[in-house]
Amino acid sequence: MTDTLEPVPERAEGKQPGDILYPDLGVMIARGGPFAAAVKGGHNDESHNHNDIGSFVLYKNGQPVFVDAGVEQYCRDTFSSKRYTLWTMRSLYHNLPEISGYEQPHGRKYRGEILSCDGGMLELELKDAYPEECGLVSFVRKAGIRGGGFVCEDTFVFRNSGSVVFSLMTPDDPQPLDAGFILPSSGAVVAWTGTLSYSADSVELGPKLLREWGKERLTRVRLASGEFREATFRLTVM
């Protein structure tokens, strides 16, 4: 969210109709077929910041597939040193990986770099969004609309070895498949390549988010890898 006193962000048109890039915010919006997606870069000291560099939201036929939960009712902790203890502000509750046990910290130095934005896909280098203790040499995320569906491709290189646990936030009730799941409300079929173990947990909502989502909980899908040095994981939604 941009403060009302800040300049209106620059807008650059993508190469496909309906694609928009705001380069100063690092945000791309893309549409294709039944899908609409937004992917963000930026840094973790933005106005009204969440620790969410590289996260995305996705809708199919106007129905939410993967979401940003939003924020609960403002309280003392929301604008204090405890802000990033609130689950809604943490990268663990956005559509992002936990890397070797580390989530994204707060601070301007934790940032993403736009590598390219072309044909409805935003490519980001995200190694600097995570602490050095992760041991990352590179973490490139390329996400957006392609081939009539949504694609998120993540390539990791560690100095030695590491592991990842992806989080995917949805208001739906996933129905697991082999290397995938279905979200019945939107009809979205989610699949991935790479060896990942599936689990899911419930995230209970407070009064404000309960009213906004019209339900008592969201679901957080967790996809966990083993140890590796270099690997690419590809998530597709059709």
ABEGO torsion letter per residue (X at the ends): XBBAABBBBBBBBBABBGBBBBAAAGBBBBBBEABBBBBBBEBAABBGBBBABGBBBBBBGGBBABBBAEBBBBBAAAABAAAAABAAABAAABBBBBBGGBBBBBEAABBBBBABBBGGBBBBBAAAABBAAAGBABBBBBBEBBGGBBBBBBBBBBABBBBBBBBBBBABBBBBBBGEBBBAAAGBBBBBBEBBBBBBBBBBBBAAAAAAAGBABBBBBBBBBBBBABBBBBBBBX
